[in-house]
Amino acid sequence: MSTGPVSGRSGSPDESADEQAAHGAGLPGHADATGRPAGPSGPGAEADQSGRPAAAPGDAGERPEAPRPAQEAGSAPSGHAMWGNTTSGTAETVGYVPTGGGGATLPAPRQGHTQGESELVREALKDAKVSHETSVTALKVMPGSGRRDAEWPRPSRCRIISVANQKGGVGKTTTSVNLAASLALHGARVLVVDLDPQGNASTALGVDHHADIPSIYDVLIEDTPLADIVVPAPEIPNLYCAPATLNLAGAEIELVSKVARESRLRRALDAYDTDGFDYVLIDCPPSLGLLTVNALVGGDELLIPIQCEYYALEGLGQLVRTVDLVKAHLNPQVNISTIVLTMYDARTRLAAQVAEDVRAHFGDVVLNTVIPRSVRVSEAPSYGQSVITYDPGSSGALAYSEAASEMAHRWVEAAQ
């Protein structure tokens, strides 16, 4: 490769001082008398009316840029969704709907078998079953309910909800933390049990979880009372956390030799005064090991976050079969009470197709609200906060607030 001087480059040893000055006028950072960057000198290099320099004749590979259509006022930029008149992104069908002055609408479900997405989804869900009790008790959200209410209705007894999905990256921890924060900010007392060795829920709540901190590991392995490890979240009143440390990574092996290994969390919760809480949310690891089984045995309800992509659905049938086994042999009360569609991208047809098929299969168990992709949701944990406190006006915060409102009001309607 030649390393010689580049033609037209200021400062070339083969150029005179006048030539260098002329070439320098066309370099970035040089402006003409009008304050606009000057284009390259020479014939055919005059600027057009838009202020962009026209291409010089004979330049290889250069094509004149096609004029861009004028964007209508109030229209959504290409490739971006806008919040419209829906309440926090809720809708009767798929929830988060892009609307705007430009007439953007949610893509209609694909007809036929263009790319096989619907068939793949149905194949993933064909063995998944929902109990009759779950379908009956999951009612639609109460009209007029939402985050505008100062306080949401509180359940008559503590709801212990496991948040599980063996697929990683579907939003289990994010959902657990932000639902808990929303409920706590609207009058409920909430405990988050971090059962994931990564300790991400503890991080998001701003709770210390280094190796020397008493954690849920001590509860499961050393029979430490749960009351000894529960600490308040510093940012939000009425919100508490049972933190996890890296020691929990070895708990799967250590639990194998323990007596009643599947029900150790249930025993700890029974010994703890959960009547002082309205909700206990158990954040599970991305697996179907003993920690997740402990959560299913310890909880009365199961909340499943589902990413709006096919991979997140692939193992859903296995999770439902595991729930059926736990229900048959270990915990008859557990049932799938809530499904939350997360990471919804309104720009893609796949997201709409997945949402449609999940709703068709699981019915009213699926919340009306879907959670859109949001950078703010990802940023919040780095500040030790939930997105509810980090950026309350963001699309992710509004959606999680509305989803929590649905959960609170559904319970009241089901109890009536």
N, C-alpha and C positions, 0 to 999 in steps of 0.2 A: 504494500500500500504506500502510495506516495505521501511524503510528509512535507512537500514543498509549499510555498506560499499559496494561499487561496486567492483566486482571481476576484478582484473587487473588494478585498479586505483592507480596511484602513491600516496604515502602518506597514504595507508591503515594501520591501527594500527596492523593488523595481519601479515604484511610483514616485512621481515628483510630489512636492509639498502641495501644489495646487490640486493634483489628482487625488491625493489623500483627503484633502478638505472636501472635495466634491463627493467622494464616496462616503465620507463620514456623515454627510448630510442625510444619507439614506439609511443610516444605522438606527436601531431602536434607541430611544432616549433623546434623539435630536428632533427639534421642533422648528417649524418655519415661523414666519412673522405672525401668523394667525394663531399660533399656539398648538396647532395640530402636528402630529408627527409627519415629517416630509417623506415622500416616497423616493424611489431610486431615480437618479437623473438619467437623462437620455430621451430619445424620441419615443413617443407612445407611452410615457410614464405619467401622464397627467392624471390628477385625481378626478374621480367621478363626483356626482352630486352628493352621494352618501358620505364622502370624506374618505372612502377607501381608495388606495392607489390602484389604477388600472394596470393589468398585466402588460408587460412590454412585449411587442411582437417578436416571435421567434423563441419565446421561453418554452422549453419542452415541458410537457406534463401539466401546464397551467391551463385551466379552463375558466371562462368567465362564470362568476357565481350567479346562480339563478336568483331572481328577486324573490324575497320572502313575502308570503301573504300577510297582510296586516292583521294583527290579532284583535279580535273584538274586545271591547271594554268589558271587564268582568268575567272573561272566559278563563278557564283553567289552562295553565301552561301544558304543553304536550307532555304526556307521560306522568302527570301528577294528578292526584285526586284531591278534591276539595270537599270540605264539610258543607253540607247544604242545610236544608230546613229540618232534617231529621234530628231527633233528640239524641245527642251523643252518639250518633252513628247507628242508631237502632232502626230496624225496619222489620216488616212482617215476614220477609223471606230470608234474606242473607245479611241484613243488618247494615253494615257500613256501606253507604251508597254515595258514590261521587256525583255531586250535582253542581251546577254552576251556570253562569250566564251564557256560556258557549254551548249549552245543550248536552253536556256530557252525561251519559247514563250508564248504568251497569250493563256489561255485555250480556246478551241473552244466552242461556245455556245452549251449548253446541248440540245441534241435531245430528243424528246418525252416528257413525263410527269413524269420525275423521282421524283421531289419534288414539283411540282406545282408552281414554282416561276413565270414562264412566264404567267400562267393563272392568278395569283394574280395581277401581274403588269397590264395585259390587263384589268382586272376587275376594277382596280383603275383608269385607264385612259380612260375607255370606254365612259364616258360622257364629257371628256375634248375636247374642240374644239379650233382651232386656226383660227383667222380671215384670210380671203384670202389676205388682204393687208399685213399682217405679213409674210406670206409665200413667197410673191412675193419680198418683199424688203430685206429679209435676204439672202444675197448672200455669197458665199464661200470666204474664206480669200484669199487675193491677193498673188500670188506666190512670194516668195522672201521677203515678208514683215516679220518683226520680231523685236525683241528687239535690234538687232544689229544697226538698223537705229538710227541716232542721234536724230531726231525728227520725230514723227509720224504725219500724216495729221490731221489737225484740222477741225472740222465741221464748216459749214457756219453759223450756228446759235447754240445757247446753247441747248444742249440735257439734258432734265430733266428726270432722270431715277429713278424709285422707285425699291428698292431691297426688295422683299417680298416673304414670304412663311410662312403660319401660323404654320408649324411644327418647333419646336425649335431645335437648335443644328445642323442645316443643313449648316451653314456657311454664313449666311446673312451678319453679321457684318464683318467677316473676308474677305468676298468677296468685300464688299463695300470699306473697308479701303485699301486693297491691290490693287484693280483696280484703285482706286483714286491715290494712291501713284505712281503706274506705269505710269499712264497718265500724272501726274504732272512732273515726272522726264523726260518725253519725250516731254516737251514743252507746254503742255496744262495747262490751269488754271481751277482748280477743287474746287468745294465746296461740302463738305459732311454735310448733314443735319441729325443730330442724333435724330431720332424720337422714340428711344427705351428708356423707363424709366431707364433701367439698365445703360445706358451711356457707353456701352463698346466701341463704335466707338470713343467717346471722349477720353477714356483711351488709346486706341491704337494709337491715333494721338498725345498723350502727351499734351492734352488740359485740363485745370482745369475745373471741373464740380461739385464743391461742392455746397451746398445749396444756398450760397450767390451770386453765379455767375449768371448774366443774361443769360437766356437759352431759348430754343424753347418753353418752357412752357409759358413764358411771351408773346411770339409772338402769340400763339394760344388763350390764355385766356385773357391777358391784352392788346392785340392789340399793343404791342411794335413793332416798326419797325425792320425788320430782320437785317438791317445794324447795329443796336445797339448791336447785340449779336455775330456777325460773328467775329472770331479771326483767325489769321494765325496759322498753325501747325508749331511748332518750328523746326522740323527736316527737312522738305522738302519745298523748295520755290514753290510758285504758288499753294500751297494747303491750303485750309481754312476749318474751321469747325464751324457749328452752334451747340453748345453743348447741351446736355440734362442733367437734374438733376433729383433727386428723386421726385421733385415736379410734374414731368410729370406723375407719377403713378396715381395721382388723376384727371388728365385731362380728362380721359374717362367719368367720372361722371360729371365733370364741363361742358364739351362740350354739354351735353344733352340739357341744357337750353339755349344754345347760338343760336343766329340767324345765319342761313346758316352754321350750325355746320360742315357739310361735306366739305366745301370749304374754310375754314379759312386759311389753308396753301397755297392754290392757290392764294388767295387775297394777302397774304404776299409776295409771290414770284413775283406776278405781280407788286407790289409796289416797289420791290427791283430791282436794276439794274443788272439783270442776263446776260445782253449782255457782261458784263466784264468777264464772265466765258464761258468756252467751255463745261463743264459738271457740272451738279448738281446731286449728288447721294444721294438719300433719304433712310436711313437705317431704316427699319420698325421693330416694335416689333413682337414677335411670336404669333400673333392673327389676327383675322379679325374684330377687333373693330373699333371705330371711328378714332383712330390714323392711322391705315392702310388705311382706306377709304380716309382720308385726303391726304395720300401720293398718292393714286391712282388717286384722283381728281387733285392733284397738279402736277403730272407728265404726260409726253407724252408717255413714254415707261415704260415697266415693265420687269425687269430682275429677273428671278426665279432661285435661287440656289437649286439644287436637290441632296441630298445625295444619293449615289449609294447603297441604301438599300430599302427594301419594305416599311417600315414605313414612309419614307419620301414621298413616292408616294401616300399613302393612302388618304391624304386630298387634293391632287393636283386638282382633279376634282372640289372640292368645291371652291378652289381659282380661278379657271378659270371661274366658274359660277359667282362668285362675280365680277370679272373683266367685264364679259358681262353685269351685272346689272349696274355697274358704267358707262360703255360705253353707255348703252342705255338711262340712265337718268341723268347723272351728267357730264361726260367728254367723248364726242364722239371721241376725238383724241387718247385716251390711247389704246395701243396694246402691246401684248407680243412680244418684239423684240429680247430677248436673254434668253437662258437657259444655265446655267453652271452646269456641273456635278462635284460635289465636293466629297472629302473623298474617292476617288477611290482607291481600294485595288486590285492591279493586281494579287494577289495570289488567289483570290476567283473567282469562276465561277459566283456567284450571281452578283458581280459588273459588269462583262461583259454582263450578261443577262439583267440587268437593263439598262445599257448604250445602248444596242442594241434596246431594246423595246422603250425607250424614243426617240431615233433617228428615229425609224420607225414611231412613232406617230407624233412627232413634226417637223420632217424634218430638213431643213437648219436653223431653229431657234436655234438649239443646236450648241454651239461652238464646233469646232474640238478639241480644247484643253480641257483636263479634268484635274482636280486638284487632285493630289495624297494626301494620308495621309502623313503628315509631322510633326514631333515633333517641328521643328523650327517655323512653323506657329503658334503653340500653345504657344511657349515660348516668341515670340516677344512682345505681349501686356504687359507682366510683366515688360518689359523695356521701356514701353511707345513708342513703335515703331511698324511700319509695318514690315513684314518679308522682304520686298523689301530693307529696309535699315538695318535691323538686321542681315540678312545673305543672301546677294544677290546671292550667288552661290548655295543655297539650292534648292532642287527639288520643294518645294512649291513656292519659289520666282520666279524661272524660269517659272513655269507653269502659275502663275498669270500674269507675264510680257507678256507671249505669248497670254494669253486670252485677256488682254487689247489691245494688238496689233491687234488682230482679230476685236475687237469692233471698233477700230479707222479706220481700213481699210475697213471694211464692209460699214460703213457710206459713205465713199467716193465713193465706187463702186455703192452703191444704188442711190447716187445723180447724177451719170453720165448718 
